[in-house]
Amino acid sequence: MKLRNKILFYFSSTVILLTALTLVAIFWISSAFREESFQQQQYQKIKYTITLLKEHQEQAEQLSMLLDEQDIRDFYDEKLYIYDSNKSQIFESVDSLEIYKTNSILDQLSPSLRWVETKENKYDIVGVYYETKGKAYYAISKAYDAAGYANNTFLGKILVVIFIAMVLIVLLLSLYLSNIIAQPILWLTKGINEFEPNQDALQVIEFKSTTYELQELKDKFNELLQRSHEYMSFQKNTIHHISHELKTPIAILVSELERLKEEDNIGELQARAEQLSKKAASLGDIISALLQISKLESGQQIHQEDFRVDELLFDIIAELNIVNPGFNFDIRYTPDQFDESLLVLHANKMLIKQAFQNLLINALQYADNESANVLIDARQENTLNICISNSGHTISPVEQQYIFNYFFRGQNSQHISGFGLGLVFTQKIFQIHSAVISYRSEAPAMNYFEISFPLY
């Protein structure tokens, strides 16, 4: 069953049932009130009749006729018996109506039980024990409340009309509300059906709803779409990223091989060949780093170990200087004296190496004076900060918000080859290790990448 139909059914059936119960309760209360009110009228009539009988006993027969005429004008179809303290009848109305429970009611009445009520079909019967001026009387009255039943019948018809009107109103209101409630879900379903996972641009589902749960469902679903898009983008861009990451070590190998062509010394050839073997092994490390990222994307755990981050930076710089021997990386520490244990990270060494290599290559490519600075800041006990800076063209404030997006390349990179993937995966690696990377620029033409590692 559709959600709209469920809302329509459950809401309308609930409201209609409650309406029916309410109207039935109103009719039942009205009927009970009619009965109680009419019985009180009978009681007052009995009291009035007994008072007249006591005051005019010598004219009992004539009074009986007068009272009977009064009864007929007061009630429709009534019978009244009055008895003295010995339960001997002293008055009977002339109406031909019979009371079949007279003896039973009379036997029940006593000074301790002064009121008995019952019914015969639609007739109300009351038995009364009544005392006035030291004398006791018994009375039994049977009457038909024509006006009361007519009013109840009229009330019943009004309630039926109200019920039918309420049913129609509730059904129309339920249909209207169900459409309002179900509309955002229909939009969400439409957005899901129209979602194309292979599109480059991220599709999000937008609709307006004042319902918190539906708004939360939309936001969570868009978050899911965001993650799915990022995952698919990662898979889609893996080949580009591999080529990007392997470019530098391959260039190093090619450079070394070119040098070997000019080398005549066998000993030197062997030494360089051994170095080339180590460089080739580093390609395996890069591939392993990519595999580690893939593991993290699929929710698997990665290997972590303790290592000094400054030693890792020196190794990366030494490798980069093979291809660019004229470029200078200046590594400095602050403060001058500190606990060297703050330089020890517990992380995946291959991934951290890959991330810092990307940043150092960027500094090398974008610097305008063949130099870059690396500042290792160990002034805080719980955080290790590393800042890589170089002078050169900076990124505009507008572009800075996109610097860690896939394929984004700023105006300062127009004449530099690349795919716009290095910083994306660098940020991902640091996020994996709960580290934060940020970019800022300062005059005159200085670029800063700052990385903060939490120390546990």
C-alpha positions in Angstrom: 0.0 0.0 0.0 1.3 3.5 -0.9 2.3 5.8 1.9 -0.3 8.3 0.9 -3.1 5.7 1.0 -1.9 4.5 4.4 -2.0 8.0 5.8 -5.4 8.5 4.2 -6.7 5.2 5.7 -5.2 5.4 9.2 -5.9 9.1 9.7 -9.5 9.1 8.3 -10.5 5.8 10.0 -9.1 7.0 13.4 -10.9 10.4 13.2 -14.1 8.8 11.9 -14.1 6.2 14.7 -13.4 8.9 17.4 -16.2 11.0 15.9 -18.6 8.1 15.9 -17.8 7.2 19.5 -18.2 10.9 20.5 -21.6 11.2 18.8 -22.8 7.9 20.3 -21.6 9.2 23.8 -23.6 12.4 23.2 -26.7 10.5 22.3 -26.3 8.1 25.3 -25.8 11.0 27.7 -28.8 12.8 26.2 -31.0 9.6 26.6 -29.8 9.2 30.2 -30.6 12.8 31.0 -34.0 12.5 29.4 -34.8 9.5 31.6 -33.5 11.1 34.8 -35.3 14.4 34.0 -38.6 12.6 33.2 -38.4 10.5 36.4 -37.9 13.6 38.4 -41.0 15.1 36.8 -42.9 11.9 37.8 -41.6 12.3 41.4 -42.7 15.9 41.6 -46.1 14.9 40.2 -46.4 12.2 42.9 -45.5 14.7 45.7 -48.0 17.2 44.4 -50.8 14.5 44.1 -50.2 13.2 47.7 -50.3 16.8 49.1 -53.7 17.4 47.4 -55.0 14.0 48.7 -54.0 14.7 52.2 -55.6 18.2 52.3 -58.9 17.2 50.6 -59.6 13.6 51.7 -63.3 14.4 52.2 -63.6 15.2 48.5 -61.5 12.3 47.4 -63.7 11.1 44.6 -64.1 14.5 43.0 -60.5 15.2 43.6 -59.5 12.0 41.9 -61.2 13.2 38.7 -59.6 16.6 38.9 -56.1 15.1 39.5 -56.6 12.7 36.7 -57.5 15.5 34.3 -54.4 17.3 35.5 -52.3 14.1 34.8 -53.6 13.8 31.4 -52.7 17.4 30.5 -49.2 17.0 32.1 -48.1 13.6 30.7 -49.0 11.6 27.7 -50.2 8.1 28.5 -49.7 8.0 32.3 -50.9 5.7 35.2 -50.6 6.6 38.9 -51.3 4.6 42.0 -51.0 6.0 45.6 -51.1 3.9 48.7 -51.3 4.8 52.4 -48.7 3.6 55.1 -50.3 0.2 55.1 -49.9 -0.1 51.4 -53.6 0.1 50.8 -54.6 1.9 47.6 -56.1 5.3 48.2 -55.9 6.7 44.7 -55.8 5.5 41.1 -55.8 7.5 37.9 -58.6 6.8 35.5 -56.2 6.0 32.6 -56.6 2.4 31.3 -52.9 1.9 31.2 -51.7 -1.2 33.2 -48.7 -1.5 35.5 -47.7 -5.1 35.5 -44.9 -4.8 38.1 -47.1 -3.0 40.7 -46.9 -5.7 43.4 -43.2 -6.3 42.9 -42.4 -2.6 43.2 -44.7 -2.1 46.2 -43.0 -5.0 48.0 -39.6 -3.4 47.5 -40.6 0.0 48.7 -39.9 0.7 52.4 -38.6 3.5 54.7 -35.1 2.1 54.0 -35.7 1.9 50.2 -37.5 5.0 49.1 -36.9 4.8 45.3 -37.3 2.1 42.7 -37.1 2.7 39.0 -37.6 0.3 36.1 -38.9 0.3 32.5 -41.6 -1.5 30.5 -40.8 -1.1 26.9 -40.4 2.7 26.5 -42.5 3.5 29.6 -40.7 4.9 32.7 -41.9 3.4 36.0 -40.9 4.8 39.4 -41.9 3.6 42.8 -41.6 6.2 45.7 -41.9 6.0 49.5 -42.8 9.6 50.6 -43.4 11.1 54.1 -45.1 14.4 54.7 -46.4 15.9 58.0 -45.9 12.6 59.9 -47.8 10.4 57.4 -46.2 7.9 55.0 -47.3 7.2 51.4 -46.4 4.8 48.7 -46.8 5.7 45.0 -46.1 4.1 41.7 -46.1 6.0 38.4 -45.9 4.8 34.8 -45.7 7.3 32.0 -44.5 7.7 28.4 -42.1 10.6 27.8 -43.4 11.5 24.3 -41.7 14.9 24.2 -38.4 13.5 25.5 -38.3 10.6 22.9 -39.2 13.1 20.1 -36.3 15.3 21.2 -34.0 12.3 21.3 -35.1 11.2 17.8 -34.5 14.7 16.5 -31.1 14.7 18.2 -30.3 11.3 16.7 -31.0 12.6 13.2 -28.9 15.7 13.7 -26.0 13.5 15.0 -26.3 11.2 11.9 -26.1 14.3 9.6 -23.2 15.6 11.6 -21.4 12.2 11.3 -21.9 12.0 7.6 -20.6 15.6 7.2 -17.6 14.8 9.4 -16.8 11.7 7.4 -16.8 13.7 4.2 -14.7 16.5 5.7 -12.2 14.0 7.3 -11.8 12.1 4.0 -11.2 15.3 2.0 -8.8 16.6 4.7 -7.0 13.3 4.9 -6.6 13.3 1.1 -5.2 16.8 1.2 -2.8 16.1 4.2 -1.6 12.8 2.7 -0.7 14.6 -0.5 1.2 17.3 1.4 3.1 14.7 3.5 3.7 12.3 0.7 4.8 14.9 -1.8 8.4 15.3 -0.5 8.8 11.5 -0.4 7.6 11.4 -4.1 10.2 14.0 -4.9 12.8 12.0 -3.1 11.8 8.9 -5.0 11.9 10.8 -8.3 15.4 12.1 -7.4 16.6 8.5 -6.7 15.2 7.3 -10.0 16.9 10.1 -11.9 20.2 9.7 -10.1 23.0 8.8 -12.6 26.1 7.5 -10.7 28.4 8.0 -13.7 27.9 11.7 -14.0 30.9 14.0 -13.2 28.8 16.6 -11.3 27.3 15.6 -8.0 23.5 15.5 -8.1 21.6 16.4 -4.9 17.9 16.1 -4.2 16.2 19.3 -3.2 12.7 19.9 -1.9 11.1 22.1 0.7 9.5 20.4 3.7 8.7 21.7 7.2 8.7 18.2 8.5 11.9 17.6 10.5 12.1 13.9 9.7 11.7 14.4 6.0 14.3 17.2 6.0 16.7 15.0 7.9 16.0 12.1 5.5 16.8 14.4 2.6 20.0 15.6 4.2 21.2 12.1 5.1 20.4 10.8 1.6 22.4 13.7 0.1 25.3 12.9 2.4 25.0 9.3 1.1 25.1 10.6 -2.5 28.1 12.7 -1.6 30.0 9.7 -0.2 29.0 7.6 -3.2 30.1 10.3 -5.6 33.4 10.6 -3.8 33.9 6.9 -3.8 33.0 6.6 -7.5 35.2 9.6 -8.3 38.1 7.9 -6.4 37.6 4.7 -8.4 37.3 6.7 -11.6 40.4 8.7 -11.0 42.6 5.9 -9.7 44.4 5.6 -13.1 45.0 9.3 -13.3 46.3 9.4 -9.7 48.6 6.4 -10.2 50.1 8.1 -13.3 50.4 11.3 -11.2 52.1 9.6 -8.3 54.4 7.5 -10.4 55.6 10.3 -12.6 58.3 11.6 -10.2 59.9 8.3 -9.3 59.9 7.2 -12.9 61.5 10.5 -13.8 64.2 9.8 -11.2 64.8 6.3 -12.7 65.0 7.7 -16.2 67.4 10.4 -15.1 69.7 7.9 -13.4 69.6 5.6 -16.4 70.6 8.4 -18.7 73.6 9.0 -16.5 74.6 5.4 -16.6 75.0 5.6 -20.4 78.0 7.9 -19.8 79.6 5.9 -17.0 82.6 3.8 -17.9 83.7 2.8 -14.4 82.4 -0.7 -13.6 82.4 -0.1 -9.9 80.5 3.1 -10.3 78.0 1.3 -12.5 77.4 -1.3 -9.9 76.9 1.3 -7.2 74.5 3.3 -9.3 72.7 0.1 -10.3 72.2 -0.7 -6.7 70.8 2.8 -6.1 68.4 2.4 -9.1 67.3 -0.9 -7.6 66.3 0.9 -4.4 64.5 3.6 -6.4 62.6 1.0 -8.3 61.6 -0.6 -5.0 60.1 2.8 -4.0 57.7 2.4 -6.9 56.4 -0.6 -5.1 55.9 1.6 -2.0 53.9 4.1 -4.0 51.7 1.3 -5.3 51.3 0.0 -1.8 50.3 3.4 -0.6 47.6 3.5 -3.3 46.4 0.1 -2.2 46.3 1.3 1.4 44.1 4.2 0.4 41.8 1.7 -1.4 41.6 -0.4 1.8 40.6 2.6 3.8 37.9 3.5 1.3 36.5 0.1 1.7 36.6 0.3 5.5 39.6 -1.9 6.2 42.3 -1.2 8.7 45.8 -0.1 7.7 49.2 -0.9 9.2 50.7 1.8 11.5 54.1 2.1 13.0 56.3 4.6 14.9 58.8 6.8 12.9 60.4 10.2 13.0 58.7 12.6 10.7 61.9 14.7 10.2 63.8 11.7 9.0 61.0 10.9 6.6 61.2 14.4 5.2 65.0 14.2 4.7 64.5 11.0 2.7 61.9 12.5 0.5 64.1 15.6 -0.1 67.1 13.4 -0.9 65.1 11.6 -3.6 63.8 14.8 -5.1 67.3 16.3 -5.3 68.3 13.5 -7.6 66.1 15.0 -10.3 66.4 18.6 -9.2 69.8 19.0 -7.6 69.7 22.7 -7.9 66.6 23.1 -5.7 67.2 23.8 -2.0 64.9 22.6 0.8 65.6 24.3 4.1 64.4 22.4 7.1 64.3 24.2 10.4 63.0 23.4 13.9 61.3 25.5 16.5 62.1 25.9 19.3 65.8 25.2 19.3 65.5 22.8 22.3 62.6 20.4 22.6 61.7 16.8 23.4 62.6 14.8 20.2 59.9 12.3 21.1 57.4 14.9 19.8 58.7 14.1 16.3 57.6 10.5 16.5 54.4 9.7 14.7 52.3 6.6 15.0 50.9 6.3 11.4 51.2 4.5 8.1 54.7 5.5 6.9 54.1 4.9 3.2 51.0 7.0 3.2 52.5 9.9 5.1 55.5 9.8 2.8 53.3 10.0 -0.2 51.4 12.9 1.2 54.6 14.9 2.1 56.1 14.0 -1.2 53.1 15.6 -3.0 53.5 18.8 -1.0 57.3 19.0 -1.5 56.8 18.4 -5.3 54.3 21.2 -5.3 56.7 23.6 -3.5 59.4 22.6 -6.0 57.2 23.2 -9.1 55.6 26.4 -8.0 58.6 28.2 -6.4 60.1 31.1 -8.2 63.5 31.1 -6.5 64.6 27.4 -6.5 64.0 27.1 -2.8 61.4 26.1 -0.2 61.2 26.1 3.6 60.0 23.3 5.9 59.4 24.4 9.5 58.8 21.7 12.1 57.0 23.3 15.1 57.2 21.3 18.3 56.2 24.1 20.8 53.0 22.3 21.8 52.9 19.1 23.7 49.8 17.7 22.1 50.3 18.9 18.6 53.0 18.7 16.0 52.8 21.4 13.3 54.7 21.3 10.0 54.6 24.2 7.6 55.9 23.9 4.0 56.3 27.3 2.3 57.7 28.8 -0.9 57.6 32.1 -2.7 55.7 32.3 -6.0 52.3 32.9 -7.5 49.6 32.5 -4.8 46.1 31.2 -5.0 43.3 33.7 -4.9 40.9 33.7 -1.9 38.1 32.6 -4.2 40.1 29.6 -5.5 41.3 28.6 -2.0 37.9 27.1 -1.1 38.3 24.6 -4.1 42.0 23.8 -3.6 41.3 20.3 -2.2 38.6 19.4 -4.8 39.1 16.8 -7.6 40.7 18.2 -10.8 40.9 21.7 -9.5 43.8 23.7 -10.7 44.3 27.4 -9.9 45.4 30.2 -12.2 48.9 29.8 -11.0 49.2 26.3 -12.5 48.4 27.1 -16.1 51.9 26.3 -17.4 52.5 23.4 -15.0 51.5 19.8 -15.9 49.2 17.9 -13.6 45.8 16.5 -13.1 44.6 18.4 -10.0 44.6 15.2 -7.9 47.7 15.4 -5.7 46.2 17.7 -3.0 43.0 15.7 -3.0 44.7 12.5 -2.0 47.2 14.3 0.3 44.2 15.7 2.3 42.6 12.3 2.3 45.8 10.7 3.8 46.1 13.3 6.5 42.4 13.0 7.4 42.9 9.2 7.8 45.5 10.0 10.5 43.3 12.7 12.1 45.6 15.4 10.9 44.5 18.7 9.4 46.0 20.4 6.4 45.3 24.0 5.4 46.5 26.5 2.9 47.1 30.2 3.3 48.9 32.9 1.3 50.7 36.0 2.5 52.3 38.9 0.9 54.7 39.2 -0.7 53.7 36.1 -2.9 54.2 33.4 -0.2 52.3 30.0 -0.2 52.0 28.1 3.1 50.7 24.6 3.6 50.3 23.8 7.3 49.7 20.3 8.7 48.8 19.6 12.3 49.3 16.1 13.8 47.6 15.3 17.1 50.0 13.6 19.5 48.5 10.9 21.7 
